[in-house]
């Protein structure tokens, strides 16, 4: 009997044991559902099979959020309202479907919605669909839902053809796909089109709570978060977890631990066995979970162990259902992404494939259950492969995962310097030493000491960010290499990870003293050790806001480094530090040096890349080059959970958003991302005040001046020079220019103020001076920013100001480019000083000294001359002299007139 799917022309036969899935309660992902109702002409939902993008569209169509369905239309469209939508969709396309079958199914679905319209049947299926759409009458728009479009070759170009010739009533297309196929690059910045990446499909705890209530499962406030952790936020697995819970009983963690792993294994097994290409290589698929990411080399090793180099089933039917027609085991990689099991990415070393962590764990669990000998052999071959290709960190991870403790100790002993210099991120961040039982290290005192250090740091990290204790200063007579290198570098990194930036910088001071008082490194190995340690010294100084010390350390690292990896890391961090402090010329030079080095394998690339990318984004935004800044930050993506420079990434995003038309989105993103990286700072960190300033500037850009003022009223960073420019902008745009001038004056006299902040302060001061009519002071303050612009093209100092302020400043600086003047939005309540005289002309406010401003404010409070004198530590006669001078400049002869005139000029 022929399979119904094949009879309908919608794909190959499914396996005999495949049964229809039972009707399941929908897991509503509200944020995504609402986004589907946005008026984009094209939405591409790129997600894996466990994210269930088709289920999302089904739910959307069934809820009130989806389109209003139209009735079957006649030629005159008399049965359909103007706002109804005609929906066409291929019913359940299966792997193996051909392009003609797919487009024919969609054409048939559209014809069923509009049976009275004559559509060609003799044409090629896509041409028939194209012509049918183009000539479709009526007032109702058409919605095409293209499920599993990755099954169709060259589908993206076909979608563009359909969108280029829509019906008169309009056309929307929603695509679901397991494969990117270039969608992300084409749609990220395309107006009216939207690409939804796999990361957006994560199920939220609120969605899980709704599902539990609909299933009548008792739970408390913690349960949705626990389920999300157990299920990895993947839709299908989350629903499986909820369905595994006993109805009518309280959902306790013990239930989750008992029921969830087997249920997840069942779901993963279902995906494998329902796809003939994966099912034919089941053992290879299970073994492949032991390594992340997958490459052609590692999958070939797995296939060799599994004995699946050749197809083992000679049955003609099995052969005919293979998509590849190839017996090459490496071809398995080409099936993982279309099956929705893994995501493919491009790496400088080649294409790679990555499983979701929960799926990977399941594969290893099933391999250990069904093929333990093959799994052990595969791990042994992986260790040999990693060591033969100079990747001891991957070998160590594999040995630890296998519980091969003796192998792990041998790898540590033989590669200690490489592991904790070049591969420091993996060795330290993954806590691999803590995975090794203490008794195994009993005969290795150096490794035992390192394990104790890492254990102490980890306990402190888990203890709500408490300090792990002081790191003893190194002995200058003892070379810092091997275990001692790791101890001090790990100590500093641990303090930084816990938010104890000042303590990390203190430790860096001690280590710097030891380096500077010791002999210069001679051998290549010693030079790389010193360069590596200097990188971490620089990181500690940078995150503590000690920019000059950070630059010294990074320069030392670049000078000593022999390993290109460390050279590139140092160059990128020099570019970042110079960009942060506003020395854009030096930043540009070091960025060019960083870009000169070739790309690295993924693990190393993700360690060194953020610094250079953030520097590039800051430089681009300072040039008003929104497209370049946006491209760099989009390519960089969200900061990883363990990314040390997360704050700098968010800061660069916020700066770039000041150029965009939608600062509100950036404001929401900044708040949510900052919460993800919340720390308990000891007051010594640089990112917190920088992000506080970015937060306030985004409030201002959204014309929420009151919110910015409220933020500063409760801020712990009102005395930080890093926030002075933002605080002054907030006062200026609250129409309080005199107070803004006071903040500017105080910060410019603070030796801690960096170049970037000083330039911004001078521009704000110039605007404030214009607001009170002091044109000469405005010109003086604007001079430095104009010189920087002439030298480097940098206009970053003007980014936080609205259009009317920039236009007024441009009257003093005609060389400011038109894009700066024309592109700024309007926000704030600032008015510029000018009064109308009896003859109808306008006059600028008089220039007052700082002391005269202070006296004017005191007069406005009705303070007596004696009170003013006591508050100022002056004599009453001196105050009287200052008041007379003030009256003369204002052209008045009484206190009341002085206050009234001052208000008209915004002087108080």
C-alpha positions in Angstrom: 0.0 0.0 0.0 1.4 3.4 -1.0 2.2 5.8 1.7 -0.2 8.8 1.8 2.6 11.3 1.8 4.0 9.8 -1.4 0.6 9.6 -2.9 0.2 13.3 -2.3 3.5 14.0 -3.9 5.0 15.4 -0.7 8.1 13.3 0.1 9.6 9.9 0.4 8.0 7.1 2.5 8.5 7.4 6.2 9.9 4.4 8.2 7.4 1.7 8.8 7.5 2.1 12.6 6.6 5.8 12.3 3.3 6.6 13.8 1.4 10.0 13.9 2.3 12.1 16.9 -0.6 12.4 19.4 -2.3 15.7 19.8 -0.2 17.7 22.2 -0.9 20.8 24.3 0.7 23.7 22.7 3.7 25.4 24.3 2.9 29.0 23.7 6.0 31.2 23.2 4.3 34.6 23.5 7.2 36.8 22.4 7.7 34.9 19.2 4.0 34.6 18.5 3.6 38.4 18.7 6.5 38.9 16.4 4.9 36.9 13.7 2.1 39.4 13.6 4.5 42.2 12.7 4.0 43.6 9.2 7.2 42.2 7.7 6.9 40.9 4.1 9.3 38.1 4.9 10.0 36.3 8.1 12.5 33.4 8.2 12.3 31.2 11.3 15.7 29.4 11.4 15.6 26.7 14.1 16.4 23.1 15.0 13.9 20.3 15.1 13.6 20.6 18.9 12.7 24.3 18.6 9.6 23.2 16.7 9.2 26.2 14.4 6.3 24.6 12.5 4.5 24.1 15.8 5.0 27.8 16.5 3.3 28.8 13.2 0.5 26.3 13.9 -0.1 27.9 17.3 0.0 31.4 15.8 -2.6 30.4 13.2 -4.9 29.0 15.8 -4.7 31.9 18.2 -6.1 35.4 17.9 -2.6 36.6 17.1 -2.7 35.0 13.7 -4.3 36.4 10.5 -8.0 36.5 10.0 -8.7 33.6 7.6 -10.5 34.4 4.4 -13.3 32.4 2.9 -12.9 30.6 -0.4 -12.8 33.5 -2.8 -14.7 34.0 -6.0 -13.3 36.1 -8.9 -15.0 39.1 -7.4 -13.8 38.3 -3.9 -17.4 38.9 -2.7 -17.1 36.4 0.1 -14.0 37.8 1.7 -13.5 40.9 3.8 -10.7 43.3 2.9 -8.8 42.5 6.1 -9.1 38.7 5.8 -6.0 36.7 4.7 -5.7 33.9 2.3 -3.3 31.3 3.7 -1.5 28.7 1.6 0.7 26.0 3.0 2.4 22.8 1.9 0.8 20.0 4.1 3.6 18.3 6.1 6.5 18.1 3.6 8.8 15.2 4.3 12.5 14.6 3.7 13.1 13.5 0.1 10.4 15.8 -1.4 11.5 17.3 -4.7 11.3 21.0 -5.6 8.4 20.4 -8.2 6.5 18.4 -5.6 6.9 21.2 -3.0 5.9 24.1 -5.3 3.0 22.0 -6.7 1.7 21.3 -3.2 1.8 25.1 -2.4 0.1 25.9 -5.7 -2.6 23.4 -4.9 -3.1 24.9 -1.4 -3.5 28.4 -2.9 -5.9 27.1 -5.6 -8.0 25.5 -2.9 -8.3 28.8 -1.2 -9.4 30.5 -4.4 -11.0 27.8 -6.6 -12.7 30.3 -8.9 -9.4 31.7 -10.2 -8.0 30.1 -13.3 -4.5 28.9 -12.5 -2.3 27.3 -15.1 -1.8 23.5 -14.7 0.4 22.9 -17.7 3.3 25.0 -16.6 6.2 24.0 -14.4 5.0 24.0 -10.7 6.9 27.1 -9.6 5.9 29.0 -12.7 2.3 28.1 -12.2 2.5 29.3 -8.6 4.2 32.5 -9.6 1.7 33.3 -12.3 -1.3 32.4 -10.1 -0.1 34.8 -7.4 0.6 37.6 -9.8 -2.9 37.5 -11.3 -4.8 36.7 -8.1 -7.8 39.1 -7.8 -9.4 40.4 -4.7 -8.7 42.7 -1.8 -7.4 40.1 0.7 -3.7 39.7 1.1 -2.0 36.3 0.7 0.1 34.6 3.3 2.4 31.8 2.1 3.8 29.5 4.9 6.8 27.7 3.5 7.5 24.9 6.0 10.9 23.1 6.0 12.1 25.1 3.1 15.6 23.6 3.6 14.2 20.5 1.8 14.0 22.5 -1.5 17.2 23.4 -3.4 17.7 27.1 -4.4 14.6 28.0 -2.4 15.8 31.4 -1.3 16.0 32.7 -4.9 12.5 31.4 -5.5 11.2 33.3 -2.5 12.8 36.5 -3.8 11.0 36.0 -7.2 7.6 35.6 -5.4 8.2 38.8 -3.3 9.2 40.7 -6.4 5.8 40.1 -8.1 3.1 40.0 -5.4 -0.6 40.1 -5.9 -2.3 43.5 -5.8 -3.6 43.0 -2.3 -0.2 42.2 -0.9 1.9 39.2 0.0 3.6 37.9 3.2 5.9 34.9 3.4 6.8 33.0 6.6 9.6 30.4 6.1 10.6 27.7 8.6 14.0 26.1 8.0 16.7 24.1 9.8 19.4 25.6 7.5 20.6 29.2 7.4 21.5 29.1 3.6 22.6 32.8 3.8 19.3 34.1 5.2 21.0 35.7 8.2 23.4 37.8 6.1 20.8 38.9 3.6 18.0 39.8 6.0 19.7 41.2 9.1 19.6 44.8 7.9 16.9 44.5 5.1 13.9 46.7 5.9 10.6 44.9 6.1 12.3 41.5 6.3 13.3 39.6 9.4 15.6 36.7 10.2 14.8 34.9 13.5 17.9 33.0 14.7 17.9 29.7 16.6 18.8 31.5 19.9 15.4 33.4 19.7 13.5 30.1 20.1 14.5 29.5 23.7 11.4 28.9 25.8 11.0 31.3 28.7 10.0 30.3 32.2 6.7 32.2 31.9 5.8 30.1 28.9 6.5 26.9 30.9 4.4 28.1 33.8 1.5 28.6 31.4 1.9 25.1 30.0 2.0 23.6 33.5 -1.2 25.3 34.4 -2.9 24.1 31.2 -1.8 20.6 32.1 -3.0 20.9 35.7 0.4 20.1 37.1 1.0 21.5 40.6 4.1 23.5 40.9 5.8 26.3 42.8 7.5 29.5 41.6 10.8 27.7 41.1 9.6 24.8 39.0 9.5 26.6 35.6 13.1 27.6 36.0 14.1 24.1 37.0 12.3 22.7 33.9 14.0 25.2 31.7 17.4 24.2 33.0 16.7 20.5 32.6 15.3 21.0 29.0 17.8 23.5 27.8 15.0 25.8 26.8 14.3 23.7 23.7 10.6 23.7 22.9 10.0 20.0 22.1 12.2 18.8 25.0 10.5 21.2 27.4 7.1 19.9 26.4 8.4 16.3 26.8 9.7 17.2 30.3 6.3 18.6 31.3 4.5 15.6 29.9 6.8 13.3 31.9 5.7 14.8 35.2 2.9 12.9 37.0 -0.4 14.7 36.7 -1.9 15.6 40.1 1.4 15.4 41.9 3.6 18.2 42.9 6.5 18.8 40.4 9.6 18.3 42.6 13.2 18.3 41.4 13.4 14.5 42.2 10.6 14.0 39.6 12.6 16.0 37.0 15.9 14.0 37.7 14.0 10.7 37.5 11.8 11.2 34.4 13.6 13.7 32.2 16.8 12.0 30.9 15.0 8.9 29.5 12.3 11.0 28.0 14.9 13.3 26.3 16.8 10.2 25.0 13.5 8.9 23.5 13.0 12.2 21.7 16.5 12.3 20.3 16.2 8.6 19.3 13.0 9.4 17.5 14.7 12.1 15.4 17.6 9.7 14.5 15.4 6.7 13.6 12.9 8.7 11.6 15.6 9.9 9.2 17.0 7.0 7.1 20.3 8.8 6.5 20.9 9.2 10.3 19.4 5.8 11.2 21.9 4.1 8.8 24.7 5.7 10.8 23.2 5.5 14.3 26.3 4.4 16.1 28.4 7.2 14.5 25.8 9.8 15.4 25.8 8.6 19.1 29.6 8.6 19.3 29.7 12.1 17.7 28.2 13.5 20.9 31.6 13.0 22.6 33.2 16.0 20.8 32.0 19.6 20.3 32.1 21.0 17.7 32.1 18.3 15.1 34.5 18.4 12.1 35.1 16.2 9.2 38.1 14.7 10.9 36.4 13.9 14.2 33.3 12.4 12.4 35.6 10.2 10.3 37.2 8.9 13.5 33.7 8.1 14.9 32.7 6.3 11.7 35.9 4.3 11.7 35.2 3.1 15.3 31.6 2.4 14.5 32.5 0.4 11.4 30.1 2.4 9.3 32.5 3.5 6.6 30.3 1.5 4.2 26.6 1.1 4.1 25.9 -2.0 6.1 22.3 -2.6 4.8 22.3 -3.7 1.2 18.5 -3.5 1.0 17.5 -1.7 -2.1 14.8 0.3 -0.3 17.2 1.6 2.3 19.7 2.6 -0.4 17.0 4.4 -2.4 15.9 6.5 0.6 19.4 8.0 1.2 19.6 11.6 0.3 23.3 11.5 -0.5 23.7 8.3 -2.5 27.1 8.2 -1.0 28.7 5.7 1.4 31.2 8.3 2.7 30.8 8.5 6.4 31.7 12.2 6.4 28.6 12.8 4.4 26.7 12.3 7.6 27.6 15.9 8.5 25.6 17.1 5.6 22.5 15.5 7.0 22.7 16.7 10.6 21.6 20.3 9.9 18.7 19.5 7.5 17.5 17.0 10.1 17.5 19.9 12.6 19.8 18.0 15.0 22.8 20.3 14.7 23.7 23.8 13.6 26.5 24.3 11.0 28.9 27.3 11.3 31.9 28.4 9.3 35.2 28.4 11.1 38.6 29.6 9.8 39.7 25.9 9.8 36.6 24.7 8.0 32.9 24.0 8.4 31.8 22.8 11.9 28.6 21.4 13.4 27.3 21.9 16.9 24.7 20.1 18.9 22.6 21.7 21.6 24.2 20.8 24.9 21.2 18.7 26.0 21.2 16.8 22.7 24.9 16.2 23.0 24.5 14.8 26.6 21.8 12.5 25.4 23.9 11.1 22.5 26.8 10.4 24.9 24.3 8.8 27.4 22.9 6.5 24.8 26.3 5.6 23.4 27.5 4.7 27.0 24.4 2.5 27.3 24.3 0.8 23.9 27.9 1.0 22.7 30.3 1.5 25.7 33.3 -0.2 24.0 33.0 1.9 20.9 32.7 5.1 23.0 35.8 4.3 25.0 37.8 3.5 21.8 36.5 6.7 20.1 37.7 8.8 23.1 41.1 7.2 23.0 41.4 8.0 19.3 40.2 11.5 19.9 42.9 12.1 22.5 45.6 10.8 20.1 44.2 13.0 17.4 44.2 16.2 19.6 47.7 15.6 20.8 49.0 14.9 17.3 47.5 18.2 16.1 48.9 20.3 19.1 45.5 20.7 20.9 46.2 19.5 24.4 43.3 21.4 25.9 40.9 19.3 23.8 42.7 16.1 24.7 42.4 17.0 28.4 38.7 17.7 28.1 38.2 14.4 26.4 40.2 12.5 29.0 38.3 14.2 31.9 35.0 13.4 30.2 36.0 9.8 29.9 37.2 9.6 33.5 40.6 8.6 32.2 42.4 10.2 35.1 45.9 8.8 34.5 45.7 10.0 30.9 44.5 13.4 32.1 47.4 13.7 34.6 49.9 12.7 31.9 48.5 15.4 29.5 48.7 18.0 32.3 52.2 17.2 33.2 53.5 17.1 29.6 51.7 20.3 28.4 51.4 22.5 31.5 52.8 25.6 29.9 50.7 25.3 26.7 47.6 24.5 28.6 47.9 27.5 30.9 49.4 30.0 28.4 48.0 29.6 24.9 45.0 27.5 26.0 44.3 29.2 29.3 40.6 29.9 28.6 39.7 26.2 28.3 42.0 24.9 31.0 40.9 27.5 33.6 37.3 28.2 32.7 36.2 24.6 32.4 37.5 23.8 35.8 39.1 20.7 34.4 41.4 20.3 37.4 38.5 20.1 39.8 37.1 17.2 37.8 40.1 15.1 38.6 39.8 13.3 42.0 42.1 14.6 44.6 43.7 11.2 45.3 44.7 10.8 41.7 47.0 13.9 42.1 48.5 12.7 45.3 51.9 12.0 43.7 51.9 15.3 41.8 52.4 18.2 44.3 52.5 20.9 41.7 49.1 19.9 40.3 47.7 19.3 43.8 48.6 22.9 44.6 47.0 24.2 41.4 43.8 22.2 42.2 43.7 23.7 45.7 43.9 27.2 44.2 41.2 26.5 41.7 39.0 24.9 44.3 39.3 27.9 46.6 38.4 30.2 43.8 35.4 28.1 42.8 34.0 28.0 46.3 34.3 31.7 46.6 32.6 32.1 43.3 29.7 30.0 44.5 29.5 31.9 47.8 27.7 34.8 46.3 30.8 36.5 45.0 32.7 36.5 48.2 36.4 37.3 48.0 38.6 34.2 47.7 41.3 35.8 49.8 44.5 37.6 49.0 46.9 36.2 46.5 50.3 36.1 47.9 53.0 38.2 46.1 55.3 36.1 44.0 59.0 35.6 44.9 61.0 37.6 42.3 63.8 35.0 42.6 61.5 32.2 41.4 60.8 32.2 37.6 57.0 32.5 36.9 56.5 29.4 34.7 54.4 26.2 34.7 52.4 25.7 37.9 53.4 29.1 39.5 52.3 30.9 36.3 48.9 29.2 36.4 48.4 29.9 40.1 48.9 33.6 39.7 47.0 34.0 36.4 44.2 31.9 37.7 44.1 33.9 40.9 43.7 37.2 39.0 41.2 35.7 36.6 39.2 34.3 39.5 38.9 37.7 41.1 37.9 39.3 37.9 35.3 36.7 37.3 33.8 37.4 40.7 33.7 41.1 40.2 36.6 41.9 42.6 38.4 44.1 40.1 40.3 46.2 42.6 41.7 43.0 44.2 42.7 41.6 40.8 44.5 44.9 40.1 46.3 44.8 43.4 47.5 41.2 42.7 48.6 42.5 39.3 50.7 45.2 40.9 52.6 42.5 42.9 53.2 40.3 39.9 54.3 43.3 37.8 56.8 44.2 40.4 58.2 40.6 40.3 58.4 40.7 36.5 60.1 44.1 36.4 62.7 43.2 39.1 63.5 39.8 37.5 65.6 38.9 34.5 64.3 39.5 31.0 63.0 36.3 29.3 65.4 34.8 26.8 64.0 31.5 25.4 60.9 31.5 23.2 59.1 29.6 25.8 59.9 32.1 28.6 59.0 35.0 26.3 55.6 33.5 25.7 55.1 32.8 29.4 55.9 36.4 30.2 53.7 37.7 27.3 50.8 35.5 28.4 51.1 36.7 32.0 51.3 40.4 30.8 48.0 39.8 28.9 46.3 38.9 32.2 47.9 41.7 34.1 46.6 44.1 31.4 43.1 42.5 31.7 43.1 43.1 35.4 44.2 46.7 35.1 41.7 47.4 32.3 38.7 46.0 34.1 39.7 48.1 37.2 39.8 51.2 35.0 43.6 51.6 35.3 44.0 52.4 31.6 47.6 53.6 31.7 48.8 50.4 33.5 46.8 48.3 31.1 48.5 49.8 28.1 51.9 49.2 29.7 51.1 45.6 30.3 49.7 45.0 26.8 52.7 46.7 25.2 55.0 44.4 27.2 53.0 41.4 26.1 53.3 42.3 22.4 57.0 43.0 22.8 57.7 39.6 24.4 55.3 37.4 22.5 56.6 34.8 20.0 53.4 32.9 19.6 51.2 34.6 16.9 48.1 33.9 19.1 49.5 36.0 21.9 50.6 38.7 19.6 47.2 39.1 18.1 45.6 39.0 21.6 47.9 41.8 22.8 47.3 43.9 19.6 43.5 43.6 19.9 43.5 44.6 23.6 45.8 47.6 22.8 43.3 48.7 20.1 40.4 48.2 22.6 42.1 50.2 25.4 43.1 53.1 23.1 39.5 53.2 21.7 37.9 53.2 25.1 40.1 56.1 26.3 39.4 58.0 23.1 42.9 57.9 21.5 41.5 56.8 18.1 44.7 57.2 16.1 46.6 54.7 18.2 43.5 52.5 18.3 43.3 52.4 14.5 47.0 51.4 14.2 46.7 48.6 16.7 43.5 47.4 15.1 45.3 47.1 11.8 48.0 45.1 13.5 45.3 42.8 15.1 43.6 42.3 11.7 47.0 41.4 10.1 47.0 38.1 11.9 45.1 35.1 10.5 41.9 33.8 12.0 42.3 31.0 14.7 40.3 27.8 15.4 37.0 28.6 17.0 37.9 28.2 20.7 40.9 30.4 20.4 39.1 32.8 18.0 36.3 33.4 20.5 38.9 34.2 23.2 40.8 36.9 21.3 38.2 38.2 18.9 36.0 40.4 21.2 38.7 43.0 22.0 39.4 43.8 18.4 35.7 43.8 17.3 34.7 46.1 20.1 37.5 48.5 19.2 36.4 48.4 15.5 32.7 49.1 16.5 33.7 52.0 18.7 35.9 53.5 16.0 33.1 53.1 13.4 30.5 54.7 15.6 32.8 57.6 16.3 33.0 58.1 12.5 29.2 57.9 12.4 29.5 54.7 10.3 26.5 52.9 11.6 26.5 50.2 9.0 30.1 49.1 9.8 29.6 49.2 13.6 26.4 47.3 13.3 28.0 44.7 11.0 30.9 44.1 13.4 28.6 43.8 16.5 26.1 41.6 14.7 28.9 39.3 13.6 30.3 39.2 17.1 26.9 38.3 18.6 25.8 38.4 22.2 28.7 38.0 24.7 29.3 34.5 25.9 28.4 33.7 29.5 32.1 33.6 30.4 33.2 36.6 28.3 35.3 38.9 30.5 34.7 41.9 28.3 30.9 41.6 28.3 30.6 45.1 29.6 32.7 46.6 26.8 30.6 44.7 24.2 27.3 46.1 25.7 28.9 49.6 25.9 29.8 49.4 22.2 26.3 48.3 21.4 24.8 51.2 23.3 27.1 53.7 21.6 26.2 52.4 18.2 22.5 52.6 19.1 22.8 56.3 19.6 23.2 56.5 15.8 20.2 54.3 15.1 16.5 55.1 14.7 15.5 52.7 17.5 17.4 53.4 20.7 14.5 52.0 22.7 15.4 48.4 21.5 19.0 48.9 22.5 17.9 50.2 25.9 15.8 47.1 26.6 18.6 44.9 25.3 21.2 46.6 27.5 19.0 46.2 30.7 18.3 42.5 30.0 21.9 41.6 29.1 23.4 43.5 32.0 21.1 41.4 34.3 22.5 38.3 32.8 26.0 39.4 33.7 25.2 40.8 37.1 28.2 41.0 39.5 28.7 42.1 43.1 31.4 44.7 42.4 33.8 45.9 45.1 33.7 49.4 43.7 36.8 48.8 41.6 35.2 47.9 38.3 35.1 50.1 35.2 32.2 48.5 33.3 29.5 49.3 35.9 29.9 53.1 35.6 30.4 52.9 31.9 27.2 51.0 31.4 25.4 53.3 33.9 26.4 56.2 31.6 25.3 54.3 28.5 21.9 53.5 30.2 21.3 57.2 30.9 22.4 58.2 27.4 19.9 55.8 25.9 17.2 57.2 28.2 18.0 60.6 26.8 18.0 59.4 23.2 14.5 58.0 23.8 13.4 61.5 25.1 13.1 60.1 28.6 15.1 62.9 30.3 13.3 62.4 33.6 14.2 58.7 33.7 17.9 59.6 33.1 17.7 62.2 35.9 16.1 59.7 38.2 18.8 57.1 37.4 21.5 59.5 38.4 19.7 60.6 41.5 20.1 57.0 42.9 23.4 56.0 41.2 26.4 54.9 43.1 28.7 56.4 40.4 27.9 60.1 40.6 31.5 60.9 41.5 33.1 58.7 38.8 34.8 60.7 36.0 33.5 58.0 33.6 29.9 59.1 34.2 30.5 62.9 34.3 29.8 63.5 30.6 26.4 61.6 30.8 25.5 63.4 34.0 26.3 66.8 32.5 24.2 65.9 29.4 21.3 64.9 31.6 21.5 68.3 33.4 21.9 70.2 30.1 18.9 68.5 28.5 16.8 69.1 31.6 17.4 72.8 30.9 19.8 73.2 33.8 22.9 74.5 31.9 24.5 76.1 34.8 24.6 72.9 36.8 25.9 71.1 33.7 28.7 73.6 33.6 29.6 72.8 37.2 29.9 69.1 36.5 32.0 69.8 33.4 34.4 72.1 35.3 34.8 69.6 38.1 35.5 66.6 35.8 37.9 68.5 33.5 40.0 69.3 36.6 40.0 65.6 37.6 43.3 64.0 36.5 41.5 60.6 36.2 39.3 61.8 33.4 40.2 60.0 30.1 40.4 61.6 26.7 37.1 60.3 25.5 35.3 61.7 28.5 37.1 65.0 28.4 36.1 65.6 24.7 32.5 64.8 25.5 32.6 67.1 28.6 34.0 69.9 26.5 31.2 69.5 23.9 28.5 69.5 26.6 30.2 72.5 28.2 30.2 74.3 24.9 26.5 73.6 24.5 25.8 74.7 28.1 27.8 77.9 27.5 25.7 78.7 24.5 22.6 78.0 26.5 23.6 80.8 28.9 24.9 83.1 26.1 28.6 82.7 26.7 29.8 82.3 23.1 33.5 82.9 23.8 33.6 80.1 26.4 31.7 77.8 24.0 34.3 78.4 21.3 37.2 77.6 23.7 35.6 74.4 24.9 34.8 73.2 21.4 38.3 73.7 20.2 39.8 70.3 21.2 36.9 68.3 19.8 37.3 70.0 16.5 41.0 69.3 16.4 40.3 65.6 17.1 37.7 65.6 14.3 40.2 67.2 11.8 42.9 64.7 12.7 40.9 61.5 12.8 37.4 62.1 11.6 36.0 61.2 15.1 32.7 62.8 16.1 32.0 60.5 19.1 31.9 63.5 21.5 28.7 64.7 19.8 26.8 61.4 19.8 24.7 62.0 23.0 23.3 65.3 21.9 20.0 66.2 20.1 19.7 67.9 16.7 19.0 71.4 18.0 22.1 71.4 20.2 24.3 70.1 17.4 22.9 72.7 15.0 23.7 75.4 17.5 27.2 74.1 18.0 27.6 74.0 14.2 27.1 77.8 14.1 30.5 78.0 15.8 32.1 75.1 13.8 31.0 75.2 10.1 33.4 72.3 9.4 31.1 69.8 11.3 29.8 67.4 8.6 26.2 67.5 7.4 25.5 63.9 8.4 26.2 64.8 12.0 24.0 67.9 11.9 21.2 66.3 10.0 21.0 62.8 11.5 20.5 63.6 15.2 17.0 63.1 16.6 15.3 65.7 18.9 15.0 65.1 22.6 15.3 67.1 25.8 13.9 70.4 27.0 16.9 72.7 26.6 16.3 76.2 25.4 19.1 78.6 24.4 19.4 82.0 26.0 18.2 85.0 24.0 16.0 88.0 25.0 14.1 90.5 22.9 14.9 94.1 23.4 12.6 97.1 22.9 13.6 97.5 19.3 12.8 93.8 18.6 16.4 92.5 18.3 17.7 89.6 20.2 20.7 89.7 22.6 22.8 87.0 24.1 23.0 86.5 27.8 26.1 88.1 29.5 29.1 86.1 30.3 29.4 85.5 34.0 32.3 84.2 36.1 31.9 81.0 38.2 31.7 83.2 41.3 29.0 85.4 39.8 27.0 82.3 38.9 27.2 81.1 42.5 26.1 84.5 43.8 23.2 84.6 41.3 22.0 81.2 42.5 22.2 82.3 46.2 20.2 85.4 45.4 17.5 83.2 43.8 17.1 81.4 47.1 16.4 84.7 49.1 19.6 84.2 51.1 20.8 87.3 52.9 24.2 88.9 52.2 25.5 87.6 55.5 24.3 84.1 54.8 25.9 84.2 51.3 29.2 85.4 52.9 29.2 82.7 55.5 28.5 79.9 53.0 31.3 81.2 50.7 33.8 81.9 53.5 33.9 85.6 52.2 33.4 88.9 53.9 30.0 90.7 53.4 31.8 93.6 51.6 33.3 91.2 49.1 29.9 89.7 48.4 28.4 93.2 48.0 31.1 93.9 45.4 30.3 90.7 43.5 26.5 91.6 43.5 27.2 95.1 42.1 29.2 93.5 39.3 26.5 91.0 38.7 23.8 93.7 38.5 25.9 95.7 36.1 26.2 92.8 33.7 22.5 92.0 33.9 21.5 95.6 33.4 19.4 95.7 36.6 19.5 97.4 40.0 17.6 95.0 42.3 17.6 91.4 43.5 14.1 90.7 42.1 15.0 92.1 38.7 18.3 90.1 38.7 16.5 86.9 39.4 13.8 87.6 36.8 16.3 88.4 34.1 18.4 85.4 35.0 15.4 83.1 34.6 14.7 84.6 31.1 18.3 83.7 30.1 18.1 80.2 31.7 21.0 81.3 34.0 19.2 79.7 37.1 
